[in-house]
Amino acid sequence: MVAIIPHGALPLPPDRLAPLLGGRMSGTEGIGALLAHFLAQVANHPEQYHAADAGRLGTIALDLASTMLGRHLVAEDAVPTEVRRRALVTQVQGYIQRHLGDATLSPQMVADAHHISLRSLHRLFQAEESTVASYIRDLRLARCRHDLADPGLRHHPIQAIAARWGFPDKAHFSRVFRSVHGTTPQAWRASQAELARKVNPTASTVNRVEAD
């Protein structure tokens, strides 16, 4: 996998980058691991993204690459503050996504894992469209919606799906789901099953091949 980044796009002087050319940087730990995982995810699953996402994805990749290079130069202060902030936000979001199934996941746990104070974590998310707690909640609900709509999981109890994504309390999950989506998990699952029944016969008709 090759990522081509113009010198002009990096917030680091070309002469400072020269010593790094041809060198090796770890892709299994720290910012290097985060960058490698991000690039692999985008490259291996392009169908999961829309054309409108390209600009944002490019910005994230550039921020991570700039932060990694700055650290290898032992000159992180040369990387603009906003670039470092966005790189840390991406790192925090990645951590949250990997631990969604942990019912104990909380803003304090996220802050501790990144060696920052809870206040600093909240400040970090001020420029985002949600708080840390709502980001966790919304991701969990999105995973639950996806699984509830999956025909392959239709025999799995709703509570089992909710618990898988960090909602161990059935009543609490139902309240949160309804408050955000205006319907119950059961009604959502039923509506998606009905939609699938309507779509599949139509698709079968369109794709039917006449026999000789």
MDTraj code that builds the backbone (N, CA, C; nanometers):
import mdtraj as md
import numpy as np

residues = "MET VAL ALA ILE ILE PRO HIS GLY ALA LEU PRO LEU PRO PRO ASP ARG LEU ALA PRO LEU LEU GLY GLY ARG MET SER GLY THR GLU GLY ILE GLY ALA LEU LEU ALA HIS PHE LEU ALA GLN VAL ALA ASN HIS PRO GLU GLN TYR HIS ALA ALA ASP ALA GLY ARG LEU GLY THR ILE ALA LEU ASP LEU ALA SER THR MET LEU GLY ARG HIS LEU VAL ALA GLU ASP ALA VAL PRO THR GLU VAL ARG ARG ARG ALA LEU VAL THR GLN VAL GLN GLY TYR ILE GLN ARG HIS LEU GLY ASP ALA THR LEU SER PRO GLN MET VAL ALA ASP ALA HIS HIS ILE SER LEU ARG SER LEU HIS ARG LEU PHE GLN ALA GLU GLU SER THR VAL ALA SER TYR ILE ARG ASP LEU ARG LEU ALA ARG CYS ARG HIS ASP LEU ALA ASP PRO GLY LEU ARG HIS HIS PRO ILE GLN ALA ILE ALA ALA ARG TRP GLY PHE PRO ASP LYS ALA HIS PHE SER ARG VAL PHE ARG SER VAL HIS GLY THR THR PRO GLN ALA TRP ARG ALA SER GLN ALA GLU LEU ALA ARG LYS VAL ASN PRO THR ALA SER THR VAL ASN ARG VAL GLU ALA ASP".split()
xyz = np.array([
    [0.0852, -0.1185, 0.0000],
    [0.0000, 0.0000, 0.0000],
    [0.0892, 0.1241, 0.0000],
    [0.0613, 0.2181, -0.0880],
    [0.1435, 0.3385, -0.1007],
    [0.0545, 0.4614, -0.0861],
    [0.0952, 0.5525, 0.0001],
    [0.0251, 0.6798, 0.0167],
    [0.1192, 0.7905, -0.0297],
    [0.0755, 0.8676, -0.1266],
    [0.1588, 0.9756, -0.1810],
    [0.1119, 1.1082, -0.1219],
    [0.2037, 1.1774, -0.0519],
    [0.1714, 1.3040, 0.0140],
    [0.2648, 1.4123, -0.0370],
    [0.2135, 1.5167, -0.1001],
    [0.2997, 1.6266, -0.1477],
    [0.3680, 1.6959, -0.0304],
    [0.4915, 1.7372, -0.0493],
    [0.5635, 1.8089, 0.0566],
    [0.4848, 1.9300, 0.1038],
    [0.4211, 1.9986, 0.0083],
    [0.3486, 2.1198, 0.0435],
    [0.2293, 2.0968, 0.1333],
    [0.1798, 1.9715, 0.1390],
    [0.0633, 1.9423, 0.2224],
    [0.1016, 1.9169, 0.3674],
    [0.2307, 1.8941, 0.3920],
    [0.2767, 1.8638, 0.5276],
    [0.3174, 1.9917, 0.6008],
    [0.2831, 2.0021, 0.7289],
    [0.3188, 2.1213, 0.8061],
    [0.4622, 2.1155, 0.8588],
    [0.5489, 2.0412, 0.7894],
    [0.6885, 2.0255, 0.8308],
    [0.7798, 2.0639, 0.7145],
    [0.8874, 2.1383, 0.7408],
    [0.9791, 2.1807, 0.6343],
    [1.0433, 2.0602, 0.5655],
    [1.0539, 2.0617, 0.4337],
    [1.1140, 1.9499, 0.3598],
    [1.2542, 1.9141, 0.4089],
    [1.3346, 2.0157, 0.4475],
    [1.4706, 1.9858, 0.4917],
    [1.4716, 1.9102, 0.6238],
    [1.3635, 1.9283, 0.7042],
    [1.3543, 1.8524, 0.8295],
    [1.3151, 1.7073, 0.8036],
    [1.2422, 1.6854, 0.6924],
    [1.1957, 1.5506, 0.6609],
    [1.3035, 1.4661, 0.5933],
    [1.4017, 1.5324, 0.5331],
    [1.5052, 1.4612, 0.4570],
    [1.5689, 1.3449, 0.5334],
    [1.6025, 1.3611, 0.6641],
    [1.6664, 1.2497, 0.7354],
    [1.5780, 1.1257, 0.7492],
    [1.4469, 1.1434, 0.7299],
    [1.3558, 1.0302, 0.7467],
    [1.3376, 0.9506, 0.6179],
    [1.3788, 1.0069, 0.5040],
    [1.3577, 0.9396, 0.3766],
    [1.4307, 0.8063, 0.3723],
    [1.3593, 0.7032, 0.3302],
    [1.4192, 0.5702, 0.3204],
    [1.4263, 0.4973, 0.4526],
    [1.3808, 0.5605, 0.5606],
    [1.3858, 0.4952, 0.6916],
    [1.2605, 0.4144, 0.7204],
    [1.2652, 0.3354, 0.8265],
    [1.1520, 0.2527, 0.8667],
    [1.0856, 0.3146, 0.9899],
    [0.9523, 0.3083, 0.9943],
    [0.8760, 0.3565, 1.1082],
    [0.7762, 0.2477, 1.1464],
    [0.7626, 0.2243, 1.2737],
    [0.6758, 0.1169, 1.3209],
    [0.5296, 0.1415, 1.2835],
    [0.4676, 0.0370, 1.2322],
    [0.3251, 0.0439, 1.2035],
    [0.2453, -0.0441, 1.2966],
    [0.3097, -0.0840, 1.4086],
    [0.2426, -0.1746, 1.5034],
    [0.2209, -0.1113, 1.6401],
    [0.2618, 0.0138, 1.6574],
    [0.2418, 0.0779, 1.7862],
    [0.2270, 0.2288, 1.7682],
    [0.1630, 0.2913, 1.8669],
    [0.1487, 0.4356, 1.8661],
    [0.0755, 0.4906, 1.7449],
    [0.1151, 0.6118, 1.7038],
    [0.0519, 0.6789, 1.5910],
    [0.0723, 0.6002, 1.4616],
    [0.1879, 0.5342, 1.4477],
    [0.2139, 0.4542, 1.3285],
    [0.1115, 0.3433, 1.3111],
    [0.0767, 0.2775, 1.4218],
    [-0.0237, 0.1708, 1.4156],
    [-0.1602, 0.2271, 1.3789],
    [-0.1922, 0.3441, 1.4350],
    [-0.3207, 0.4067, 1.4058],
    [-0.3298, 0.4448, 1.2580],
    [-0.2207, 0.5009, 1.2041],
    [-0.2178, 0.5394, 1.0628],
    [-0.2284, 0.4164, 0.9729],
    [-0.1537, 0.3115, 1.0056],
    [-0.1563, 0.1898, 0.9243],
    [-0.2953, 0.1275, 0.9233],
    [-0.3589, 0.1225, 1.0407],
    [-0.4930, 0.0646, 1.0506],
    [-0.5929, 0.1479, 0.9707],
    [-0.5807, 0.2800, 0.9806],
    [-0.6722, 0.3695, 0.9102],
    [-0.6602, 0.3517, 0.7591],
    [-0.5372, 0.3526, 0.7080],
    [-0.5158, 0.3384, 0.5639],
    [-0.5636, 0.2020, 0.5138],
    [-0.5380, 0.0976, 0.5922],
    [-0.5803, -0.0365, 0.5520],
    [-0.7325, -0.0459, 0.5480],
    [-0.7982, 0.0149, 0.6459],
    [-0.9446, 0.0110, 0.6501],
    [-1.0044, 0.0788, 0.5278],
    [-0.9530, 0.1964, 0.4942],
    [-1.0057, 0.2705, 0.3787],
    [-0.9751, 0.1975, 0.2475],
    [-0.8523, 0.1477, 0.2348],
    [-0.8110, 0.0817, 0.1105],
    [-0.8807, -0.0527, 0.0891],
    [-0.9030, -0.1258, 0.1963],
    [-0.9609, -0.2593, 0.1843],
    [-1.1130, -0.2596, 0.1778],
    [-1.1756, -0.1499, 0.2224],
    [-1.3224, -0.1455, 0.2233],
    [-1.3736, -0.0140, 0.1648],
    [-1.3362, 0.0180, 0.0408],
    [-1.3795, 0.1459, -0.0185],
    [-1.5299, 0.1554, -0.0342],
    [-1.5978, 0.0396, -0.0407],
    [-1.7427, 0.0419, -0.0610],
    [-1.8183, 0.0974, 0.0601],
    [-1.7493, 0.1082, 0.1732],
    [-1.8142, 0.1581, 0.2942],
    [-1.8188, 0.3108, 0.3006],
    [-1.7574, 0.3778, 0.2041],
    [-1.7478, 0.5234, 0.2095],
    [-1.8092, 0.5862, 0.0847],
    [-1.8510, 0.7114, 0.0987],
    [-1.9090, 0.7870, -0.0115],
    [-1.8055, 0.8858, -0.0654],
    [-1.8281, 0.9327, -0.1856],
    [-1.7364, 1.0300, -0.2457],
    [-1.7241, 1.1545, -0.1586],
    [-1.8335, 1.1898, -0.0914],
    [-1.8326, 1.3092, -0.0069],
    [-1.7420, 1.2926, 0.1149],
    [-1.7052, 1.1683, 0.1470],
    [-1.6187, 1.1432, 0.2633],
    [-1.4710, 1.1638, 0.2302],
    [-1.4372, 1.1725, 0.1020],
    [-1.2969, 1.1724, 0.0604],
    [-1.2162, 1.2845, 0.1249],
    [-1.2715, 1.4048, 0.1276],
    [-1.1978, 1.5172, 0.1844],
    [-1.1659, 1.4976, 0.3304],
    [-1.2655, 1.4534, 0.4072],
    [-1.2453, 1.4312, 0.5508],
    [-1.1464, 1.3178, 0.5760],
    [-1.1592, 1.2094, 0.4987],
    [-1.0680, 1.0961, 0.5150],
    [-0.9249, 1.1376, 0.4819],
    [-0.9094, 1.2187, 0.3776],
    [-0.7765, 1.2662, 0.3409],
    [-0.7155, 1.3523, 0.4495],
    [-0.7990, 1.4365, 0.5113],
    [-0.7510, 1.5227, 0.6201],
    [-0.7046, 1.4402, 0.7387],
    [-0.7802, 1.3369, 0.7720],
    [-0.7437, 1.2501, 0.8848],
    [-0.6108, 1.1805, 0.8566],
    [-0.5965, 1.1262, 0.7361],
    [-0.4723, 1.0577, 0.7002],
    [-0.3538, 1.1536, 0.7063],
    [-0.3719, 1.2759, 0.6562],
    [-0.2645, 1.3747, 0.6570],
    [-0.2276, 1.4141, 0.7999],
    [-0.3281, 1.4307, 0.8856],
    [-0.3012, 1.4659, 1.0254],
    [-0.2223, 1.3559, 1.0962],
    [-0.2626, 1.2310, 1.0735],
    [-0.1931, 1.1191, 1.1380],
    [-0.0497, 1.1078, 1.0865],
    [-0.0318, 1.1223, 0.9559],
    [0.1028, 1.1136, 0.8982],
    [0.1910, 1.2265, 0.9504],
    [0.1357, 1.3475, 0.9597],
    [0.2135, 1.4616, 1.0077],
    [0.2550, 1.4420, 1.1531],
    [0.1627, 1.3910, 1.2340],
    [0.1940, 1.3676, 1.3749],
    [0.3002, 1.2599, 1.3901],
    [0.2895, 1.1530, 1.3127],
    [0.3891, 1.0464, 1.3192],
    [0.5270, 1.0979, 1.2789],
    [0.5343, 1.1742, 1.1712],
    [0.6625, 1.2285, 1.1259],
    [0.7205, 1.3246, 1.2291],
    [0.6323, 1.4067, 1.2875],
    [0.6788, 1.5001, 1.3896],
    [0.7393, 1.4290, 1.5087],
    [0.6787, 1.3173, 1.5464],
    [0.7324, 1.2422, 1.6609],
    [0.8660, 1.1780, 1.6283],
    [0.8791, 1.1309, 1.5059],
    [1.0077, 1.0710, 1.4678],
    [1.1164, 1.1769, 1.4586],
    [1.0786, 1.2995, 1.4377],
    [1.1763, 1.4087, 1.4344],
    [1.2021, 1.4633, 1.5741],
    [1.1310, 1.4057, 1.6728],
    [1.1390, 1.4557, 1.8097],
    [1.1115, 1.6068, 1.8085],
    [1.0119, 1.6414, 1.7289],
    [0.9781, 1.7828, 1.7154],
    [0.8270, 1.7971, 1.7028],
    [0.7550, 1.7357, 1.7954],
    [0.6101, 1.7403, 1.7881],
    [0.5585, 1.8830, 1.7967],
    [0.6382, 1.9716, 1.8601],
    [0.5954, 2.1106, 1.8697],
    [0.5935, 2.1782, 1.7327],
    [0.6590, 2.1146, 1.6325],
    [0.6585, 2.1707, 1.4973],
    [0.5271, 2.1413, 1.4260],
    [0.4485, 2.0460, 1.4802],
    [0.3197, 2.0129, 1.4214],
    [0.2145, 2.1069, 1.4798],
    [0.1356, 2.1747, 1.3958],
    [0.0344, 2.2672, 1.4456],
    [-0.0570, 2.2040, 1.5495],
    [-0.1008, 2.2847, 1.6463],
    [-0.1852, 2.2356, 1.7548],
    [-0.3119, 2.1694, 1.7041],
    [-0.3758, 2.2290, 1.6034],
    [-0.5012, 2.1735, 1.5517],
    [-0.4792, 2.0370, 1.4881],
    [-0.3636, 2.0177, 1.4238],
    [-0.3325, 1.8876, 1.3650],
    [-0.3179, 1.7834, 1.4753],
    [-0.2472, 1.8194, 1.5813],
    [-0.2306, 1.7259, 1.6929],
    [-0.3643, 1.6961, 1.7582],
    [-0.4509, 1.7979, 1.7679],
    [-0.5830, 1.7772, 1.8301],
    [-0.6651, 1.6782, 1.7500],
    [-0.6678, 1.6972, 1.6171],
    [-0.7475, 1.6082, 1.5337],
    [-0.6917, 1.4660, 1.5360],
    [-0.5583, 1.4540, 1.5415],
    [-0.4976, 1.3212, 1.5476],
    [-0.5363, 1.2511, 1.6774],
    [-0.5395, 1.3268, 1.7875],
    [-0.5770, 1.2673, 1.9160],
    [-0.7249, 1.2315, 1.9164],
    [-0.8080, 1.3157, 1.8560],
    [-0.9506, 1.2845, 1.8463],
    [-0.9704, 1.1531, 1.7711],
    [-0.8987, 1.1363, 1.6600],
    [-0.9086, 1.0130, 1.5818],
    [-0.8632, 0.8928, 1.6633],
    [-0.7575, 0.9115, 1.7412],
    [-0.7071, 0.8035, 1.8254],
    [-0.8099, 0.7665, 1.9322],
    [-0.8725, 0.8669, 1.9932],
    [-0.9744, 0.8430, 2.0957],
    [-1.0946, 0.7730, 2.0340],
    [-1.1379, 0.8181, 1.9173],
    [-1.2539, 0.7571, 1.8520],
    [-1.2266, 0.6121, 1.8158],
    [-1.1041, 0.5828, 1.7721],
    [-1.0675, 0.4455, 1.7420],
    [-1.0726, 0.3575, 1.8658],
    [-1.0266, 0.4113, 1.9779],
    [-1.0301, 0.3373, 2.1041],
    [-1.1746, 0.3071, 2.1434],
    [-1.2609, 0.4074, 2.1322],
    [-1.4025, 0.3897, 2.1677],
    [-1.4659, 0.2821, 2.0803],
    [-1.4384, 0.2846, 1.9514],
    [-1.4968, 0.1862, 1.8604],
    [-1.4514, 0.0451, 1.8946],
    [-1.3275, 0.0314, 1.9411],
    [-1.2769, -0.1028, 1.9752],
    [-1.3324, -0.1532, 2.1071],
    [-1.3858, -0.0652, 2.1904],
    [-1.4330, -0.1059, 2.3228],
    [-1.5823, -0.0838, 2.3427],
    [-1.6572, -0.0704, 2.2337],
    [-1.8013, -0.0444, 2.2461],
    [-1.8738, -0.1525, 2.3253],
    [-1.8295, -0.2772, 2.3123],
    [-1.8967, -0.3866, 2.3807],
    [-1.8739, -0.3905, 2.5300],
    [-1.7822, -0.3092, 2.5793],
    [-1.7531, -0.3046, 2.7226],
    [-1.8548, -0.2133, 2.7902],
    [-1.9422, -0.2715, 2.8717],
    [-2.0481, -0.1937, 2.9362],
    [-1.9929, -0.0884, 3.0308],
    [-1.8667, -0.1035, 3.0740],
    [-1.8078, -0.0065, 3.1672],
    [-1.7412, 0.1099, 3.0943],
    [-1.7439, 0.1075, 2.9613],
    [-1.6808, 0.2158, 2.8849],
    [-1.7461, 0.3491, 2.9208],
    [-1.6643, 0.4454, 2.9566],
    [-1.7137, 0.5760, 2.9998],
    [-1.6116, 0.6826, 2.9615],
    [-1.6498, 0.8098, 2.9634],
    [-1.5530, 0.9162, 2.9351],
    [-1.4298, 0.9081, 3.0245],
    [-1.4479, 0.8749, 3.1520],
    [-1.3341, 0.8658, 3.2429],
    [-1.2394, 0.7537, 3.2016],
    [-1.2966, 0.6410, 3.1606],
    [-1.2150, 0.5278, 3.1150],
    [-1.1364, 0.5662, 2.9890],
    [-1.1994, 0.6392, 2.8983],
    [-1.1337, 0.6834, 2.7757],
    [-1.0202, 0.7798, 2.8089],
    [-1.0477, 0.8730, 2.8999],
    [-0.9452, 0.9702, 2.9400],
    [-0.8253, 0.8999, 3.0027],
    [-0.8523, 0.8050, 3.0919],
    [-0.7443, 0.7320, 3.1588],
    [-0.6590, 0.6550, 3.0585],
    [-0.7243, 0.5956, 2.9584],
    [-0.6511, 0.5159, 2.8596],
    [-0.5574, 0.6014, 2.7757],
    [-0.5857, 0.7314, 2.7669],
    [-0.5019, 0.8198, 2.6850],
    [-0.4186, 0.9157, 2.7704],
    [-0.4178, 0.8882, 2.9022],
    [-0.3338, 0.9636, 2.9957],
    [-0.3620, 1.1137, 2.9911],
    [-0.4907, 1.1475, 2.9825],
    [-0.5313, 1.2876, 2.9895],
    [-0.6428, 1.2989, 3.0927],
    [-0.6670, 1.4204, 3.1396],
    [-0.7732, 1.4400, 3.2384],
    [-0.9094, 1.4357, 3.1703],
    [-1.0128, 1.4105, 3.2489],
    [-1.1486, 1.4085, 3.1951],
    [-1.1839, 1.5456, 3.1375],
    [-1.1385, 1.6499, 3.2043],
    [-1.1642, 1.7850, 3.1552],
    [-1.0986, 1.8076, 3.0193],
    [-0.9769, 1.7579, 3.0037],
    [-0.9069, 1.7723, 2.8753],
    [-0.9785, 1.6950, 2.7653],
    [-1.0326, 1.5784, 2.8002],
    [-1.1058, 1.4985, 2.7021],
    [-1.2302, 1.5734, 2.6544],
    [-1.3024, 1.6329, 2.7474],
    [-1.4226, 1.7088, 2.7101],
    [-1.3857, 1.8297, 2.6238],
    [-1.2740, 1.8945, 2.6575],
    [-1.2278, 2.0077, 2.5763],
    [-1.1918, 1.9621, 2.4356],
    [-1.1334, 1.8430, 2.4280],
    [-1.0920, 1.7879, 2.2996],
    [-1.2122, 1.7719, 2.2063],
    [-1.3287, 1.7387, 2.2632],
    [-1.4481, 1.7127, 2.1829],
    [-1.5344, 1.8367, 2.1608],
    [-1.4915, 1.9497, 2.2140],
    [-1.5721, 2.0705, 2.1986],
    [-1.5909, 2.1096, 2.0532],
    [-1.4910, 2.0812, 1.9708],
    [-1.4996, 2.1172, 1.8287],
    [-1.5716, 2.0104, 1.7467],
    [-1.6061, 1.8968, 1.8091],
    [-1.6775, 1.7912, 1.7391],
    [-1.8279, 1.8169, 1.7478],
    [-1.9051, 1.7349, 1.6819],
    [-2.0497, 1.7551, 1.6782],
    [-2.1212, 1.6882, 1.7948],
    [-2.0484, 1.6252, 1.8847],
    [-2.1114, 1.5577, 1.9978],
    [-2.0160, 1.5521, 2.1161],
    [-2.0721, 1.5230, 2.2317],
    [-1.9894, 1.5023, 2.3501],
    [-1.9333, 1.3599, 2.3464],
    [-1.8422, 1.3302, 2.4373],
    [-1.7843, 1.1952, 2.4415],
    [-1.8931, 1.0925, 2.4715],
    [-1.9772, 1.1232, 2.5700],
    [-2.0827, 1.0293, 2.6101],
    [-2.1818, 1.0050, 2.4964],
    [-2.2218, 1.1111, 2.4272],
    [-2.3181, 1.0935, 2.3180],
    [-2.2535, 1.0229, 2.1991],
    [-2.1233, 1.0432, 2.1796],
    [-2.0532, 0.9727, 2.0720],
    [-2.0553, 0.8226, 2.0985],
    [-2.0289, 0.7836, 2.2231],
    [-2.0331, 0.6419, 2.2613],
    [-2.1734, 0.5864, 2.2425],
    [-2.2724, 0.6610, 2.2919],
    [-2.4118, 0.6154, 2.2813],
    [-2.4548, 0.5994, 2.1355],
    [-2.4246, 0.6987, 2.0530],
    [-2.4681, 0.6948, 1.9131],
    [-2.4025, 0.5801, 1.8367],
    [-2.2740, 0.5540, 1.8646],
    [-2.2073, 0.4420, 1.7982],
    [-2.2699, 0.3095, 1.8395],
    [-2.2990, 0.2959, 1.9686],
    [-2.3622, 0.1728, 2.0166],
    [-2.4984, 0.1525, 1.9523],
    [-2.5766, 0.2582, 1.9441],
    [-2.7088, 0.2479, 1.8831],
    [-2.6980, 0.2137, 1.7345],
    [-2.5995, 0.2707, 1.6670],
    [-2.5807, 0.2412, 1.5248],
    [-2.5490, 0.0930, 1.5038],
    [-2.4631, 0.0373, 1.5901],
    [-2.4303, -0.1053, 1.5787],
    [-2.5529, -0.1907, 1.6087],
    [-2.6326, -0.1491, 1.7066],
    [-2.7540, -0.2239, 1.7411],
    [-2.8536, -0.2197, 1.6246],
    [-2.8726, -0.1022, 1.5650],
    [-2.9648, -0.0898, 1.4515],
    [-2.9209, -0.1817, 1.3377],
    [-2.7907, -0.1814, 1.3116],
    [-2.7379, -0.2652, 1.2036],
    [-2.7675, -0.4123, 1.2295],
    [-2.7421, -0.4596, 1.3518],
    [-2.7623, -0.6010, 1.3829],
    [-2.9102, -0.6373, 1.3873],
    [-2.9936, -0.5461, 1.4347],
    [-3.1372, -0.5735, 1.4394],
    [-3.1965, -0.5836, 1.2988],
    [-3.1344, -0.5165, 1.2026],
    [-3.1828, -0.5210, 1.0652],
    [-3.1211, -0.6360, 0.9851],
    [-3.0237, -0.7047, 1.0433],
    [-2.9527, -0.8128, 0.9736],
    [-3.0377, -0.9399, 0.9741],
    [-3.0806, -0.9894, 0.8562],
    [-3.1620, -1.1115, 0.8513],
    [-3.0909, -1.2321, 0.9144],
    [-2.9585, -1.2316, 0.9066],
    [-2.8841, -1.3430, 0.9636],
    [-2.8872, -1.3474, 1.1148],
    [-2.9299, -1.2374, 1.1768],
    [-2.9358, -1.2311, 1.3234],
    [-3.0796, -1.2238, 1.3749],
    [-3.1763, -1.2546, 1.2868],
    [-3.3161, -1.2351, 1.3262],
    [-3.3594, -1.3265, 1.4409],
    [-3.2881, -1.4369, 1.4598],
    [-3.3236, -1.5275, 1.5691],
    [-3.2498, -1.4944, 1.6988],
    [-3.1603, -1.3961, 1.6949],
    [-3.0898, -1.3559, 1.8166],
    [-3.1798, -1.2644, 1.8988],
    [-3.1914, -1.2889, 2.0278],
    [-3.2736, -1.2017, 2.1116],
    [-3.2246, -1.0575, 2.1072],
    [-3.3172, -0.9657, 2.1125],
    [-3.2809, -0.8244, 2.1100],
    [-3.1872, -0.7916, 2.2254],
    [-3.2131, -0.8497, 2.3418],
    [-3.1286, -0.8212, 2.4568],
    [-2.9851, -0.8670, 2.4349],
    [-2.9677, -0.9805, 2.3647],
    [-2.8325, -1.0305, 2.3380],
    [-2.7573, -0.9336, 2.2465],
    [-2.8272, -0.8790, 2.1479],
    [-2.7647, -0.7825, 2.0574],
    [-2.7290, -0.6548, 2.1327],
    [-2.8220, -0.6085, 2.2167],
    [-2.7970, -0.4869, 2.2947],
    [-2.6770, -0.5047, 2.3875],
    [-2.6706, -0.6196, 2.4548],
    [-2.5603, -0.6460, 2.5480],
    [-2.4273, -0.6546, 2.4749],
    [-2.4308, -0.7055, 2.3519],
    [-2.3079, -0.7168, 2.2723],
    [-2.2449, -0.5800, 2.2496],
    [-2.3284, -0.4757, 2.2420],
    [-2.2784, -0.3414, 2.2139],
    [-2.2862, -0.2483, 2.3344],
    [-2.2820, -0.3071, 2.4548],
    [-2.2666, -0.2239, 2.5742],
    [-2.3927, -0.1801, 2.6428],
    [-2.5080, -0.2442, 2.6096],
    [-2.6346, -0.2126, 2.6770],
    [-2.6829, -0.3367, 2.7522],
    [-2.6277, -0.3659, 2.8690],
    [-2.6661, -0.4885, 2.9402],
    [-2.8060, -0.4830, 3.0015],
    [-2.8571, -0.3626, 3.0248],
    [-2.9895, -0.3472, 3.0858],
    [-3.0956, -0.3304, 2.9769],
    [-3.1882, -0.4259, 2.9672],
    [-3.2891, -0.4268, 2.8617],
    [-3.3774, -0.3028, 2.8653],
    [-3.4247, -0.2661, 2.9844],
    [-3.5145, -0.1512, 2.9969],
    [-3.4430, -0.0219, 2.9580],
    [-3.3182, -0.0096, 3.0030],
    [-3.2405, 0.1106, 2.9701],
    [-3.2184, 0.1203, 2.8201],
    [-3.1855, 0.0086, 2.7562],
    [-3.1640, 0.0072, 2.6120],
    [-3.2902, 0.0507, 2.5377],
    [-3.4044, -0.0024, 2.5772],
    [-3.5298, 0.0332, 2.5111],
    [-3.5603, 0.1818, 2.5249],
    [-3.5349, 0.2373, 2.6443],
    [-3.5610, 0.3796, 2.6666],
    [-3.4702, 0.4658, 2.5795],
    [-3.3414, 0.4307, 2.5764],
    [-3.2460, 0.5093, 2.4980],
    [-3.2777, 0.4994, 2.3493],
    [-3.3066, 0.3783, 2.3037],
    [-3.3365, 0.3570, 2.1616],
    [-3.4588, 0.4376, 2.1206],
    [-3.5633, 0.4330, 2.2027],
    [-3.6871, 0.5039, 2.1689],
    [-3.6694, 0.6548, 2.1739],
    [-3.5903, 0.7022, 2.2715],
    [-3.5710, 0.8465, 2.2835],
    [-3.4968, 0.9038, 2.1645],
    [-3.4077, 0.8232, 2.1048],
    [-3.3283, 0.8707, 1.9900],
    [-3.4001, 0.8471, 1.8576],
    [-3.4659, 0.7319, 1.8436],
    [-3.5228, 0.6936, 1.7140],
    [-3.6752, 0.7010, 1.7074],
    [-3.7379, 0.7293, 1.8194],
    [-3.8827, 0.7449, 1.8176],
    [-3.9602, 0.6162, 1.7992],
    [-3.8950, 0.5035, 1.8167],
    [-3.9607, 0.3744, 1.8050],
    [-3.8885, 0.2746, 1.8934],
    [-3.9494, 0.1604, 1.9192],
    [-3.8864, 0.0598, 2.0037],
    [-3.7935, -0.0285, 1.9211],
    [-3.6997, -0.0961, 1.9857],
    [-3.6127, -0.1886, 1.9114],
    [-3.6937, -0.2962, 1.8386],
    [-3.8007, -0.3462, 1.9035],
    [-3.8831, -0.4490, 1.8410],
    [-3.9492, -0.3963, 1.7139],
    [-4.0028, -0.2735, 1.7216],
    [-4.0695, -0.2150, 1.6054],
    [-3.9694, -0.1884, 1.4931],
    [-3.8484, -0.1442, 1.5300],
    [-3.7449, -0.1201, 1.4296],
    [-3.7099, -0.2489, 1.3567],
    [-3.6902, -0.3566, 1.4326],
    [-3.6550, -0.4852, 1.3714],
    [-3.7675, -0.5321, 1.2787],
    [-3.8911, -0.5176, 1.3226],
    [-4.0053, -0.5614, 1.2415],
    [-4.0155, -0.4793, 1.1127],
    [-3.9924, -0.3492, 1.1229],
    [-4.0028, -0.2632, 1.0041],
    [-3.8944, -0.2973, 0.9024],
    [-3.7741, -0.3304, 0.9499],
    [-3.6656, -0.3664, 0.8590],
    [-3.6905, -0.5022, 0.7939],
    [-3.7522, -0.5935, 0.8690],
    [-3.7844, -0.7245, 0.8126],
    [-3.8905, -0.7099, 0.7042],
    [-3.9885, -0.6221, 0.7287],
    [-4.0936, -0.5985, 0.6310],
    [-4.0362, -0.5331, 0.5051],
    [-3.9447, -0.4389, 0.5245],
    [-3.8800, -0.3732, 0.4112],
    [-3.8032, -0.4740, 0.3265],
    [-3.7339, -0.5663, 0.3927],
    [-3.6567, -0.6679, 0.3211],
    [-3.7493, -0.7588, 0.2403],
    [-3.8673, -0.7908, 0.2963],
    [-3.9618, -0.8766, 0.2245],
    [-4.0141, -0.8080, 0.0983],
    [-4.0303, -0.6761, 0.1060],
    [-4.0802, -0.6021, -0.0096],
    [-3.9732, -0.5876, -0.1175],
    [-3.8494, -0.5686, -0.0738],
    [-3.7401, -0.5469, -0.1678],
    [-3.6984, -0.6756, -0.2371],
    [-3.6885, -0.7848, -0.1625],
    [-3.6371, -0.9095, -0.2191],
    [-3.7225, -0.9669, -0.3325],
    [-3.8557, -0.9705, -0.3195],
    [-3.9350, -1.0215, -0.4329],
    [-3.9175, -0.9365, -0.5578],
    [-3.9081, -0.8047, -0.5408],
    [-3.8867, -0.7155, -0.6539],
    [-3.7539, -0.7448, -0.7218],
    [-3.6484, -0.7623, -0.6398],
    [-3.5158, -0.7923, -0.6944],
    [-3.5164, -0.9254, -0.7679],
    [-3.5903, -1.0240, -0.7136],
    [-3.5957, -1.1551, -0.7775],
    [-3.6632, -1.1460, -0.9135],
    [-3.7684, -1.0639, -0.9225],
    [-3.8404, -1.0465, -1.0473],
    [-3.7519, -0.9805, -1.1529],
    [-3.6787, -0.8758, -1.1104],
    [-3.5929, -0.8025, -1.2033],
    [-3.4804, -0.8907, -1.2550],
    [-3.4242, -0.9731, -1.1676],
    [-3.3069, -1.0520, -1.2038],
    [-3.3404, -1.1921, -1.2582],
    [-3.4692, -1.2214, -1.2715],
    [-3.5063, -1.3558, -1.3170],
    [-3.4590, -1.3771, -1.4608],
    [-3.4015, -1.4922, -1.4847],
    [-3.3540, -1.5282, -1.6193],
    [-3.4525, -1.6269, -1.6775],
    [-3.5042, -1.5965, -1.7953],
    [-3.6003, -1.6855, -1.8584],
    [-3.5325, -1.8176, -1.8988],
    [-3.6025, -1.9256, -1.8725],
    [-3.5491, -2.0567, -1.9094],
    [-3.5598, -2.0767, -2.0598],
    [-3.4671, -2.1559, -2.1151],
    [-3.4695, -2.1850, -2.2606],
    [-3.5886, -2.2762, -2.2909],
])
top = md.Topology()
chain = top.add_chain()
for i, resn in enumerate(residues, 1):
    res = top.add_residue(resn, chain, resSeq=i)
    for name in ("N", "CA", "C"):
        top.add_atom(name, md.element.get_by_symbol(name[0]), res)
traj = md.Trajectory(xyz[None], top)
